[in-house]
Amino acid sequence: MCGNFNAGNSFANVVRQLDTINMSEYKTEDTEQGKRIVNSSKFNLHMVRCKIEFNPQDELVAVYYD
C-alpha cells in the first residue's frame, strides 16, 4: 500500500484511499513535525507497517515500511 503515496499528497487524500481498503487498519498520530499514519494489514498479521509522515501543512513528506 505504501507504494500508492507520493510526496506532496494531502493527508485527506491518503486517509480517503486508506478508508477504501478491506483487511487493513490504520491509526493517526500527532508528532512534533506534523502527523503520522501507521497502516498495517491482517494479511501479514500486522507484522509489517507502512508509516506515512506529513508536515504541519498536511503534505506527505515520507513513506516507509517499519
DSSP file (Angstrom, degrees, kcal/mol; ACC not computed):
  #  RESIDUE AA STRUCTURE BP1 BP2  ACC     N-H-->O    O-->H-N    N-H-->O    O-->H-N    TCO  KAPPA ALPHA  PHI   PSI    X-CA   Y-CA   Z-CA
    1    1 A M    >         0   0    0      0, 0.0     3,-2.2     0, 0.0     4,-0.2   0.000 360.0 360.0 360.0 -33.1    0.0    0.0    0.0
    2    2 A C  G >   +     0   0    0      1,-0.3     3,-1.8     2,-0.2    63,-0.0   0.833 360.0  68.0 -55.4 -32.8    2.9    2.4    0.7
    3    3 A G  G 3  S+     0   0    0      1,-0.3    -1,-0.3     3,-0.0    60,-0.0   0.626  86.9  68.2 -65.7 -12.3    3.7    2.5   -3.0
    4    4 A N  G <  S+     0   0    0     -3,-2.2     2,-0.4     2,-0.0    -1,-0.3   0.580  90.7  75.3 -81.4  -9.2    0.4    4.3   -3.7
    5    5 A F    <   -     0   0    0     -3,-1.8     2,-0.3    -4,-0.2    58,-0.1  -0.832  57.6-174.6-115.1 144.2    1.5    7.5   -2.0
    6    6 A N    >   -     0   0    0     -2,-0.4     3,-2.2    56,-0.1    54,-0.2  -0.907  39.9 -78.4-132.1 157.4    3.9   10.2   -3.1
    7    7 A A  T 3  S+     0   0    0     -2,-0.3    54,-0.2     1,-0.3     3,-0.1  -0.261 116.8  30.5 -52.6 136.6    5.5   13.3   -1.6
    8    8 A G  T 3  S+     0   0    0     52,-2.6    -1,-0.3     1,-0.4    53,-0.1   0.160  82.1 135.8  96.4 -18.1    3.0   16.2   -1.7
    9    9 A N    <   -     0   0    0     -3,-2.2    51,-3.1    50,-0.1    -1,-0.4  -0.324  58.3-113.2 -58.6 146.5   -0.1   14.0   -1.3
   10   10 A S  B  >  -A   59   0A   0     49,-0.2     4,-2.1     1,-0.1    49,-0.2  -0.481  12.2-121.5 -82.7 154.6   -2.5   15.6    1.1
   11   11 A F  H  > S+     0   0    0     47,-2.0     4,-2.5     1,-0.2     5,-0.2   0.919 114.7  53.0 -56.1 -46.6   -3.4   14.0    4.5
   12   12 A A  H  > S+     0   0    0      1,-0.2     4,-2.3    46,-0.2    -1,-0.2   0.880 107.9  50.5 -60.6 -40.3   -7.1   13.9    3.4
   13   13 A N  H  > S+     0   0    0      2,-0.2     4,-2.0     1,-0.2    -1,-0.2   0.910 111.1  48.1 -65.1 -43.2   -6.3   12.1    0.1
   14   14 A V  H  X S+     0   0    0     -4,-2.1     4,-2.6     2,-0.2    -2,-0.2   0.934 112.6  48.2 -64.1 -45.9   -4.3    9.4    1.9
   15   15 A V  H  X S+     0   0    0     -4,-2.5     4,-2.2     1,-0.2    -2,-0.2   0.904 108.9  54.3 -61.3 -41.5   -7.0    8.9    4.5
   16   16 A R  H  < S+     0   0    0     -4,-2.3     4,-0.4    -5,-0.2    -1,-0.2   0.909 111.5  44.8 -59.9 -42.4   -9.6    8.7    1.8
   17   17 A Q  H >< S+     0   0    0     -4,-2.0     3,-1.4     1,-0.2     4,-0.3   0.914 112.1  51.3 -68.2 -42.2   -7.6    5.9    0.0
   18   18 A L  H >< S+     0   0    0     -4,-2.6     3,-1.4     1,-0.3    -2,-0.2   0.840 101.7  62.2 -64.4 -32.1   -6.9    4.0    3.2
   19   19 A D  T 3< S+     0   0    0     -4,-2.2    -1,-0.3     1,-0.2    -2,-0.2   0.646  98.4  57.9 -68.3 -13.6  -10.6    4.1    4.1
   20   20 A T  T <  S+     0   0    0     -3,-1.4     2,-0.5    -4,-0.4    -1,-0.2   0.497  85.4  98.9 -92.9  -4.4  -11.4    2.0    0.9
   21   21 A I    X   -     0   0    0     -3,-1.4     3,-0.6    -4,-0.3     2,-0.2  -0.719  60.7-149.7 -93.6 127.3   -9.1   -0.9    1.8
   22   22 A N  T 3  S+     0   0    0     -2,-0.5     3,-0.1     1,-0.2    -2,-0.1  -0.592  81.1  23.9 -84.3 154.7  -10.5   -4.1    3.3
   23   23 A M  T 3  S+     0   0    0     -2,-0.2    19,-2.6     1,-0.2    20,-0.6   0.685 103.4 103.5  66.4  20.0   -8.4   -6.1    5.7
   24   24 A S  E <   -B   41   0B   0     -3,-0.6     2,-0.3    17,-0.2    17,-0.2  -0.969  48.6-168.2-132.4 147.3   -6.2   -3.1    6.6
   25   25 A E  E     -B   40   0B   0     15,-2.9    15,-2.7    -2,-0.4     2,-0.3  -0.965   5.3-176.4-132.8 150.4   -6.2   -0.9    9.7
   26   26 A Y  E     -B   39   0B   0     -2,-0.3     2,-0.3    13,-0.2    13,-0.2  -0.981   9.6-160.0-143.4 158.3   -4.5    2.4   10.4
   27   27 A K  E     -B   38   0B   0     11,-1.9    11,-2.6    -2,-0.3     2,-0.4  -0.971  16.1-134.0-134.3 153.4   -4.1    4.9   13.2
   28   28 A T  E     -B   37   0B   0     -2,-0.3     2,-0.4     9,-0.2     9,-0.2  -0.896  20.4-171.2-109.6 135.2   -3.1    8.6   13.1
   29   29 A E  E     -B   36   0B   0      7,-3.4     7,-2.6    -2,-0.4     2,-0.5  -0.954  19.6-133.1-124.3 144.1   -0.5   10.0   15.5
   30   30 A D  E     -B   35   0B   0     -2,-0.4     2,-0.2     5,-0.2     5,-0.2  -0.835  31.1-179.9 -92.1 132.8    0.4   13.6   16.1
   31   31 A T  E >   -B   34   0B   0      3,-3.4     3,-0.6    -2,-0.5     5,-0.0  -0.744  44.4-102.3-123.4 173.1    4.2   14.2   16.1
   32   32 A E  T 3  S+     0   0    0     -2,-0.2     3,-0.1     1,-0.2    -1,-0.0   0.805 123.8  46.8 -65.0 -28.0    6.4   17.3   16.6
   33   33 A Q  T 3  S-     0   0    0      1,-0.1     2,-0.3    22,-0.1    -1,-0.2   0.556 128.9 -81.5 -91.2  -9.1    6.8   17.5   12.8
   34   34 A G  E <  S-B   31   0B   0     -3,-0.6    -3,-3.4    21,-0.2     2,-0.3  -0.958  75.7 -23.2 148.5-128.7    3.1   17.1   11.9
   35   35 A K  E     -BC  30  54B   0     19,-0.6    19,-3.0    -2,-0.3     2,-0.4  -0.818  44.4-159.5-119.9 160.2    1.1   13.9   11.6
   36   36 A R  E     -BC  29  53B   0     -7,-2.6    -7,-3.4    -2,-0.3     2,-0.5  -0.998   4.0-156.7-138.2 137.6    1.9   10.2   11.0
   37   37 A I  E     -BC  28  52B   0     15,-2.8    15,-2.8    -2,-0.4     2,-0.6  -0.957   6.3-161.7-110.0 132.6   -0.3    7.4    9.8
   38   38 A V  E     -BC  27  51B   0    -11,-2.6   -11,-1.9    -2,-0.5     2,-0.4  -0.968  13.4-174.8-115.5 116.7    0.6    3.9   10.6
   39   39 A N  E     +BC  26  50B   0     11,-2.9    11,-3.1    -2,-0.6     2,-0.3  -0.896   7.1 169.5-114.7 138.8   -1.1    1.3    8.4
   40   40 A S  E     -BC  25  49B   0    -15,-2.7   -15,-2.9    -2,-0.4     2,-0.4  -0.967  21.4-132.4-144.6 162.4   -0.9   -2.5    8.7
   41   41 A S  E > > -B   24   0B   0      7,-0.6     5,-2.5    -2,-0.3     3,-0.6  -0.882  14.8-139.3-120.8 145.9   -2.7   -5.4    7.2
   42   42 A K  G > 5S+     0   0    0    -19,-2.6     3,-1.5    -2,-0.4   -18,-0.1   0.749 101.0  72.8 -67.5 -23.9   -4.3   -8.5    8.5
   43   43 A F  G 3 5S+     0   0    0    -20,-0.6    -1,-0.2     1,-0.3   -19,-0.1   0.843 106.3  33.7 -62.0 -34.1   -2.8  -10.4    5.6
   44   44 A N  G X 5S-     0   0    0     -3,-0.6     3,-2.0     4,-0.1    -1,-0.3   0.073 117.8-108.8-109.5  24.2    0.7  -10.1    7.1
   45   45 A L  T < 5 -     0   0    0     -3,-1.5    -3,-0.2     1,-0.3    -2,-0.1   0.764  63.7 -73.2  57.7  29.3   -0.6  -10.4   10.7
   46   46 A H  T 3 <S+     0   0    0     -5,-2.5    -1,-0.3     2,-0.1    -4,-0.1   0.716 105.0 124.7  60.5  23.3    0.2   -6.7   11.3
   47   47 A M    <   +     0   0    0     -3,-2.0     2,-0.5    -6,-0.2    -2,-0.1   0.742  65.6  52.2 -84.2 -23.7    3.9   -7.6   11.4
   48   48 A V  S    S-     0   0    0     -7,-0.2    -7,-0.6    -4,-0.2     2,-0.4  -0.954  74.0-166.5-113.5 130.2    4.8   -5.1    8.6
   49   49 A R  E     -C   40   0B   0     -2,-0.5    17,-3.0    -9,-0.1     2,-0.6  -0.932  15.3-144.4-120.2 141.3    3.7   -1.5    9.0
   50   50 A C  E     -CD  39  65B   0    -11,-3.1   -11,-2.9    -2,-0.4     2,-0.5  -0.905  18.4-159.3 -98.9 122.6    3.6    1.3    6.5
   51   51 A K  E     -CD  38  64B   0     13,-3.5    13,-2.3    -2,-0.6     2,-0.5  -0.905   7.0-171.1-107.9 132.0    4.4    4.7    8.0
   52   52 A I  E     -CD  37  63B   0    -15,-2.8   -15,-2.8    -2,-0.5     2,-0.4  -0.980   8.3-161.3-125.2 118.2    3.3    7.8    6.3
   53   53 A E  E     -CD  36  62B   0      9,-3.1     8,-3.1    -2,-0.5     9,-1.4  -0.812   4.7-167.2-110.7 143.7    4.5   11.1    7.6
   54   54 A F  E     -CD  35  60B   0    -19,-3.0   -19,-0.6    -2,-0.4     6,-0.2  -0.895  17.2-126.9-126.0 150.9    3.1   14.6    7.0
   55   55 A N    >   -     0   0    0      4,-2.3     3,-2.2    -2,-0.3   -20,-0.3  -0.318  47.0 -86.9 -84.6 177.4    4.4   18.1    7.6
   56   56 A P  T 3  S+     0   0    0      0, 0.0   -22,-0.1     0, 0.0    -1,-0.1   0.701 129.5  60.3 -61.1 -17.9    2.4   20.8    9.6
   57   57 A Q  T 3  S-     0   0    0      2,-0.1   -46,-0.1   -46,-0.0     3,-0.1   0.293 118.8-111.7 -89.9  10.1    0.6   21.7    6.3
   58   58 A D  S <  S+     0   0    0     -3,-2.2   -47,-2.0     1,-0.2     2,-0.4   0.805  71.8 140.5  62.7  33.4   -0.7   18.1    6.0
   59   59 A E  B     -A   10   0A   0    -49,-0.2    -4,-2.3    -4,-0.1    -1,-0.2  -0.901  59.2-109.8-104.5 135.2    1.5   17.4    3.0
   60   60 A L  E     +D   54   0B   0    -51,-3.1   -52,-2.6    -2,-0.4    -6,-0.3  -0.404  42.0 165.9 -64.2 132.3    3.1   14.0    2.7
   61   61 A V  E     +     0   0B   0     -8,-3.1     2,-0.3     1,-0.4    -7,-0.2   0.587  60.7  17.6-121.3 -21.0    6.9   14.1    3.2
   62   62 A A  E     -D   53   0B   0     -9,-1.4    -9,-3.1   -56,-0.1     2,-0.4  -0.987  49.1-174.5-156.3 143.3    7.9   10.5    3.8
   63   63 A V  E     +D   52   0B   0     -2,-0.3     2,-0.3   -11,-0.2   -11,-0.2  -0.995  24.3 148.4-136.4 130.9    6.6    6.9    3.3
   64   64 A Y  E     -D   51   0B   0    -13,-2.3   -13,-3.5    -2,-0.4     2,-0.3  -0.993  42.2-110.8-157.8 159.5    8.5    3.9    4.6
   65   65 A Y  E      D   50   0B   0     -2,-0.3   -15,-0.2   -15,-0.2   -17,-0.0  -0.730 360.0 360.0 -93.1 145.2    8.0    0.3    5.9
   66   66 A D              0   0    0    -17,-3.0   -16,-0.2    -2,-0.3    -1,-0.1   0.301 360.0 360.0-129.0 360.0    8.7   -0.5    9.5
